[in-house]
Amino acid sequence: MTTIPVPLGPRSYDVVVEAGLLAHAGTLLAPIANGRPMPIVADEAVTPHLDTLRGSLAAAGIASEAIVLPAGEGSKSWATLEVLMDRLLALGVERRDHIIALGGGVIGDLVGFASAILKRGCGFVQIPTTLLAQVDSSVGGKTGINTRAGKNLVGAFHQPAIVLIDPATLDTLPLRDVRAGYAEVAKYGLIDDPEFFVWCEGNADRLLAGDPQAREYAIARSVAAKARIVGEDERETSGRRALLNLGHTFGHALEAEAGFDGSLLHGEGVAAGMALAFAFSASRGLCSPEDAARVATHLRAVGLPDGLAAAGIRASGARLVEHMRHDKKMEGGTLALLLARGIGQTYVDRSVGLDEIAAFLDAQPR
């Protein structure tokens, strides 16, 4: 068992990583249950894990009620939020209760937001079952839903009470979803840990093939990296936490253009976005073309898109930039773009005009 603290003063919590953890999660959750039932919100794809979790809670003397929602990005919506809130209120959830989010990033974001606004805030627990959620969205307290204007534009910062990560849940995940989550693993090396990126280049195949040691190591190291950054900048006020968005500005625009219909998964968009961020950095002379090529080569080697063509995006630069105008990091009409001076040397740049980005995107192969 690996325990990683997220240091946030009175909002601090632990992230616990252990293969097989789900079977004894009840023991870990008993101290915060306080003898109260714990609602579990899950999606249709995690039914086997739901049964294991409910059995674990029952063994620890904790009653539970399951709320199962449709899988997919479409559940991060006003309509599903309303359904969920009505169900939780009907269960009599109180402010000191804890709601369990069991599933991928969609469920974690949705349940976290519901917990933030239900009775002006109640507790929740993250039990992520996808690699992407395990290494990224379950840690740090960002919650929210999508709207017609864009992704995650309505939400709140609301930290979980604890995060329980069982790498064994990845065994039931389609390989495409594991690959998509891997993009966020590689991201931590590209941000500020070039030695970890070297590890990724040498061990990604083991991780994707299901090697337990590789998976547990990658998850723990990724979570530790995110916990450190979140501890320094919880609400993205100093700019430090913005580094976690490497690839996301480009990636979210690609997702929006794809219509959030599952044809381009979030991690796939991030992968293409990271490759584009390095290619753009190289075009400005910030990093070497060799570094940009190295990033693209690695992403391509593990089966992730390394640009617009591989992501199936043919839209013009102007259209993609229009999606970027809705980015949450826009301030005074300028975009906080994550660029790189090299592998492990990512920084925030607010000097780039949207017209320059559009011209760069227009020059990319389709």
C-alpha positions as CSV (number, residue, x, y, z in Angstrom):
1,M,0.0,0.0,0.0
2,T,1.3,3.5,-0.9
3,T,-0.2,6.5,0.8
4,I,0.4,9.9,-0.8
5,P,-0.7,13.0,1.2
6,V,-2.3,16.0,-0.6
7,P,-1.2,18.9,1.7
8,L,-4.0,21.5,1.8
9,G,-4.1,22.5,5.5
10,P,-7.6,21.7,6.9
11,R,-8.6,20.3,3.5
12,S,-5.7,17.8,3.4
13,Y,-6.4,14.2,2.5
14,D,-4.6,11.0,1.5
15,V,-4.5,9.1,-1.8
16,V,-4.2,5.4,-1.1
17,V,-2.9,3.2,-3.9
18,E,-2.9,-0.6,-3.6
19,A,-3.8,-3.5,-5.9
20,G,-6.9,-5.3,-4.5
21,L,-7.8,-2.3,-2.3
22,L,-11.5,-2.3,-3.4
23,A,-12.1,-5.5,-1.5
24,H,-11.2,-3.9,1.9
25,A,-12.3,-0.3,1.1
26,G,-14.9,-0.5,3.9
27,T,-12.2,-0.7,6.5
28,L,-10.6,2.5,5.2
29,L,-13.9,4.3,4.9
30,A,-15.4,3.3,8.3
31,P,-13.8,6.3,10.2
32,I,-15.5,8.9,8.0
33,A,-18.8,7.0,7.6
34,N,-19.7,7.8,11.3
35,G,-22.3,5.0,11.2
36,R,-24.2,6.7,8.4
37,P,-25.1,5.1,5.0
38,M,-22.8,5.9,2.1
39,P,-24.5,6.4,-1.3
40,I,-22.4,5.1,-4.2
41,V,-22.7,6.8,-7.6
42,A,-21.4,4.7,-10.4
43,D,-21.8,4.3,-14.1
44,E,-23.1,1.3,-16.0
45,A,-19.5,0.2,-16.9
46,V,-18.4,-0.6,-13.4
47,T,-21.0,-3.0,-12.1
48,P,-18.5,-5.7,-11.1
49,H,-16.5,-3.2,-9.0
50,L,-19.8,-1.9,-7.5
51,D,-20.6,-5.3,-6.2
52,T,-17.2,-5.7,-4.7
53,L,-17.3,-2.2,-3.0
54,R,-20.8,-2.8,-1.6
55,G,-19.7,-6.1,-0.2
56,S,-16.7,-4.4,1.4
57,L,-18.8,-1.7,2.9
58,A,-21.3,-4.3,4.3
59,A,-18.5,-6.2,5.9
60,A,-17.4,-3.0,7.7
61,G,-21.0,-2.4,8.9
62,I,-21.7,0.4,6.4
63,A,-25.0,0.5,4.6
64,S,-25.0,1.7,1.0
65,E,-27.4,2.6,-1.8
66,A,-26.3,2.5,-5.4
67,I,-27.2,5.1,-8.0
68,V,-26.2,3.9,-11.5
69,L,-25.9,6.5,-14.3
70,P,-25.3,6.1,-18.0
71,A,-21.6,5.8,-18.9
72,G,-19.9,8.5,-21.1
73,E,-19.2,12.2,-21.3
74,G,-22.9,12.9,-21.9
75,S,-23.6,12.3,-18.2
76,K,-21.6,15.5,-17.3
77,S,-24.7,17.6,-18.0
78,W,-27.3,19.7,-16.3
79,A,-29.9,17.0,-16.9
80,T,-27.9,14.3,-15.3
81,L,-26.9,16.6,-12.4
82,E,-30.6,17.3,-11.7
83,V,-31.4,13.6,-11.7
84,L,-28.5,12.9,-9.4
85,M,-29.4,15.7,-7.0
86,D,-33.0,14.5,-6.7
87,R,-31.9,10.9,-6.0
88,L,-29.5,12.0,-3.3
89,L,-32.0,14.3,-1.6
90,A,-34.6,11.4,-1.7
91,L,-32.0,9.3,0.1
92,G,-31.8,11.9,2.9
93,V,-28.2,12.7,2.5
94,E,-27.0,15.1,5.2
95,R,-24.2,17.6,5.1
96,R,-21.8,15.5,7.1
97,D,-22.4,12.4,5.0
98,H,-20.0,11.2,2.3
99,I,-21.0,10.3,-1.2
100,I,-18.8,7.8,-3.1
101,A,-17.9,8.4,-6.7
102,L,-17.0,5.0,-8.3
103,G,-16.0,5.2,-11.9
104,G,-14.0,7.3,-14.3
105,G,-13.5,11.0,-14.6
106,V,-17.1,11.7,-15.7
107,I,-18.5,10.2,-12.5
108,G,-15.8,11.8,-10.3
109,D,-16.4,15.3,-11.7
110,L,-20.2,15.0,-11.6
111,V,-20.4,13.6,-8.1
112,G,-17.8,16.1,-6.8
113,F,-19.8,19.0,-8.2
114,A,-23.1,17.5,-6.8
115,S,-21.4,17.2,-3.4
116,A,-20.1,20.7,-3.5
117,I,-23.6,22.2,-4.0
118,L,-25.8,19.7,-2.2
119,K,-27.0,21.4,1.0
120,R,-24.2,23.9,0.3
121,G,-21.5,21.2,0.5
122,C,-21.2,17.7,1.8
123,G,-18.3,15.2,1.8
124,F,-17.4,12.8,-0.9
125,V,-14.9,10.0,-1.7
126,Q,-13.2,9.4,-5.0
127,I,-12.7,5.7,-6.1
128,P,-11.5,6.1,-9.7
129,T,-11.6,3.0,-11.9
130,T,-9.9,4.4,-15.0
131,L,-6.2,5.2,-15.4
132,L,-7.0,8.8,-16.5
133,A,-9.1,9.4,-13.4
134,Q,-6.6,7.6,-11.1
135,V,-3.6,9.8,-12.2
136,D,-5.5,13.1,-12.8
137,S,-9.1,14.0,-12.2
138,S,-9.6,12.2,-8.9
139,V,-6.9,14.3,-7.2
140,G,-7.0,18.1,-6.7
141,G,-10.7,18.9,-6.2
142,K,-11.7,20.2,-9.6
143,T,-15.3,19.2,-10.3
144,G,-17.8,20.2,-12.8
145,I,-20.1,19.6,-15.8
146,N,-20.0,20.4,-19.5
147,T,-22.3,23.0,-21.2
148,R,-23.1,23.9,-24.8
149,A,-20.4,26.5,-24.6
150,G,-17.6,24.0,-23.7
151,K,-16.1,21.5,-21.3
152,N,-16.0,22.0,-17.5
153,L,-17.2,25.6,-17.7
154,V,-19.6,25.1,-14.7
155,G,-18.1,23.6,-11.5
156,A,-16.4,24.2,-8.2
157,F,-13.2,23.4,-6.3
158,H,-14.3,20.8,-3.8
159,Q,-11.7,18.4,-2.3
160,P,-12.6,14.8,-1.5
161,A,-12.2,13.3,2.0
162,I,-10.0,10.5,0.6
163,V,-9.0,8.9,-2.7
164,L,-8.8,5.1,-3.0
165,I,-7.0,3.8,-6.1
166,D,-7.1,0.1,-6.9
167,P,-4.9,-0.5,-10.1
168,A,-6.6,-3.9,-10.5
169,T,-9.7,-2.1,-11.7
170,L,-7.8,-1.4,-14.9
171,D,-7.9,-5.1,-15.8
172,T,-11.5,-4.7,-16.9
173,L,-10.8,-1.5,-18.9
174,P,-10.6,-1.5,-22.7
175,L,-7.1,-1.0,-24.0
176,R,-8.1,2.2,-25.7
177,D,-9.2,3.7,-22.4
178,V,-6.0,2.7,-20.7
179,R,-4.0,4.3,-23.5
180,A,-6.1,7.5,-23.2
181,G,-5.2,7.6,-19.5
182,Y,-1.6,7.0,-20.2
183,A,-1.4,10.4,-21.9
184,E,-1.9,12.0,-18.5
185,V,0.9,9.8,-17.1
186,A,3.4,10.9,-19.7
187,K,2.3,14.5,-19.1
188,Y,3.9,14.6,-15.7
189,G,7.3,13.7,-17.2
190,L,6.8,16.4,-19.8
191,I,5.9,19.1,-17.3
192,D,8.9,19.0,-15.0
193,D,10.2,15.5,-14.6
194,P,12.4,14.5,-17.6
195,E,13.6,11.4,-15.7
196,F,10.1,10.1,-15.4
197,F,9.5,10.7,-19.2
198,V,12.6,8.5,-19.8
199,W,10.9,5.9,-17.6
200,C,7.7,6.2,-19.6
201,E,9.6,5.7,-22.9
202,G,11.1,2.5,-21.5
203,N,8.1,1.1,-19.6
204,A,4.9,2.3,-21.3
205,D,4.5,-1.1,-23.1
206,R,4.7,-2.9,-19.7
207,L,2.1,-0.6,-18.2
208,L,-0.3,-1.0,-21.2
209,A,0.2,-4.7,-21.1
210,G,-1.1,-4.9,-17.6
211,D,2.2,-5.3,-15.6
212,P,1.1,-4.7,-12.0
213,Q,4.4,-3.2,-10.8
214,A,4.6,-0.8,-13.8
215,R,1.0,0.4,-13.2
216,E,1.3,0.9,-9.5
217,Y,4.6,2.8,-9.9
218,A,3.3,5.0,-12.7
219,I,0.1,5.8,-10.7
220,A,1.9,6.5,-7.5
221,R,4.5,8.8,-9.1
222,S,1.9,10.6,-11.1
223,V,-0.3,11.2,-8.1
224,A,2.7,12.4,-6.1
225,A,3.5,14.9,-8.8
226,K,0.0,16.2,-8.9
227,A,-0.3,16.3,-5.1
228,R,2.8,18.5,-5.0
229,I,1.6,20.9,-7.5
230,V,-2.0,21.1,-6.1
231,G,-0.5,21.7,-2.6
232,E,1.4,24.7,-4.0
233,D,-1.5,26.2,-5.9
234,E,-4.9,24.7,-5.0
235,R,-7.1,27.1,-6.9
236,E,-4.8,27.9,-9.8
237,T,-4.1,31.4,-8.5
238,S,-0.3,31.5,-8.7
239,G,-0.1,29.9,-12.1
240,R,1.7,26.8,-10.8
241,R,-1.3,24.5,-11.1
242,A,-1.9,25.7,-14.6
243,L,1.1,23.5,-15.6
244,L,-1.2,20.5,-15.2
245,N,-3.1,21.7,-18.2
246,L,-0.3,20.8,-20.7
247,G,-1.9,19.8,-23.9
248,H,-5.4,20.6,-22.6
249,T,-5.9,23.9,-24.4
250,F,-5.3,22.3,-27.8
251,G,-6.9,19.1,-26.6
252,H,-10.2,20.6,-25.4
253,A,-10.6,22.4,-28.7
254,L,-10.2,19.1,-30.5
255,E,-12.7,17.4,-28.2
256,A,-15.2,20.2,-28.8
257,E,-14.8,20.0,-32.5
258,A,-15.4,16.2,-32.3
259,G,-18.6,17.0,-30.4
260,F,-17.7,15.1,-27.1
261,D,-19.3,12.1,-28.8
262,G,-16.7,9.5,-27.8
263,S,-14.9,9.5,-31.2
264,L,-12.0,11.3,-29.5
265,L,-11.5,10.5,-25.9
266,H,-10.3,13.1,-23.5
267,G,-6.8,11.5,-23.1
268,E,-6.5,11.2,-26.8
269,G,-7.2,14.9,-27.2
270,V,-4.6,15.6,-24.5
271,A,-2.1,13.5,-26.3
272,A,-2.6,15.3,-29.6
273,G,-2.6,18.6,-27.6
274,M,0.7,17.8,-26.0
275,A,2.3,17.0,-29.3
276,L,0.9,20.2,-30.8
277,A,2.1,22.2,-27.8
278,F,5.7,20.9,-28.4
279,A,5.4,21.4,-32.1
280,F,4.2,25.0,-31.6
281,S,7.0,25.6,-29.1
282,A,9.6,24.3,-31.6
283,S,8.1,26.5,-34.3
284,R,8.8,29.5,-32.0
285,G,12.3,28.4,-31.3
286,L,11.5,27.6,-27.7
287,C,12.5,24.0,-27.7
288,S,14.4,21.9,-30.3
289,P,12.6,20.2,-33.1
290,E,14.2,17.0,-31.8
291,D,12.3,17.3,-28.5
292,A,9.0,17.9,-30.3
293,A,9.7,14.9,-32.5
294,R,10.6,12.8,-29.5
295,V,7.2,13.6,-27.8
296,A,5.3,12.8,-31.0
297,T,7.2,9.6,-31.6
298,H,6.5,8.3,-28.1
299,L,2.8,9.1,-28.2
300,R,2.5,7.5,-31.7
301,A,4.4,4.4,-30.5
302,V,1.9,3.7,-27.7
303,G,-1.1,4.2,-30.1
304,L,-2.1,7.8,-29.2
305,P,-2.7,10.6,-31.7
306,D,0.2,12.9,-32.2
307,G,-1.6,15.7,-34.1
308,L,-4.7,16.8,-36.0
309,A,-4.6,14.1,-38.6
310,A,-4.2,11.3,-36.2
311,A,-7.0,12.7,-34.0
312,G,-9.3,12.9,-37.1
313,I,-9.7,16.7,-36.9
314,R,-9.9,18.5,-40.2
315,A,-11.3,21.9,-39.0
316,S,-9.6,25.1,-39.8
317,G,-7.3,26.9,-37.3
318,A,-9.9,29.7,-37.0
319,R,-12.6,27.2,-36.0
320,L,-10.4,25.5,-33.4
321,V,-9.3,28.8,-32.0
322,E,-13.0,29.7,-31.6
323,H,-13.3,26.8,-29.2
324,M,-10.3,28.0,-27.3
325,R,-12.0,31.4,-26.7
326,H,-14.2,29.5,-24.1
327,D,-11.1,28.3,-22.2
328,K,-11.4,28.8,-18.5
329,K,-7.8,30.2,-18.4
330,M,-8.7,33.2,-20.7
331,E,-8.0,36.5,-18.9
332,G,-8.6,39.9,-20.6
333,G,-8.8,38.2,-23.9
334,T,-5.5,36.5,-23.6
335,L,-4.9,32.7,-23.4
336,A,-2.7,31.0,-20.9
337,L,-1.0,28.6,-23.3
338,L,1.2,25.8,-21.9
339,L,4.5,25.8,-23.9
340,A,7.9,24.1,-23.4
341,R,11.5,25.0,-23.5
342,G,12.3,21.3,-23.6
343,I,11.1,18.0,-22.1
344,G,10.4,18.7,-18.4
345,Q,10.5,22.4,-19.0
346,T,6.9,23.5,-19.4
347,Y,5.8,27.0,-18.6
348,V,2.7,29.3,-19.0
349,D,2.9,31.8,-21.8
350,R,0.3,34.6,-22.2
351,S,2.1,36.4,-25.1
352,V,0.7,34.3,-27.9
353,G,-2.1,35.7,-30.0
354,L,-5.0,33.6,-31.1
355,D,-4.3,34.5,-34.8
356,E,-0.8,33.0,-34.4
357,I,-2.2,29.8,-33.0
358,A,-4.8,29.6,-35.9
359,A,-2.0,30.0,-38.5
360,F,0.0,27.3,-36.8
361,L,-2.9,24.9,-36.8
362,D,-3.7,25.7,-40.4
363,A,-0.2,24.6,-41.3
364,Q,-0.6,21.2,-39.6
365,P,-1.2,18.1,-41.7
366,R,-4.8,17.0,-41.9
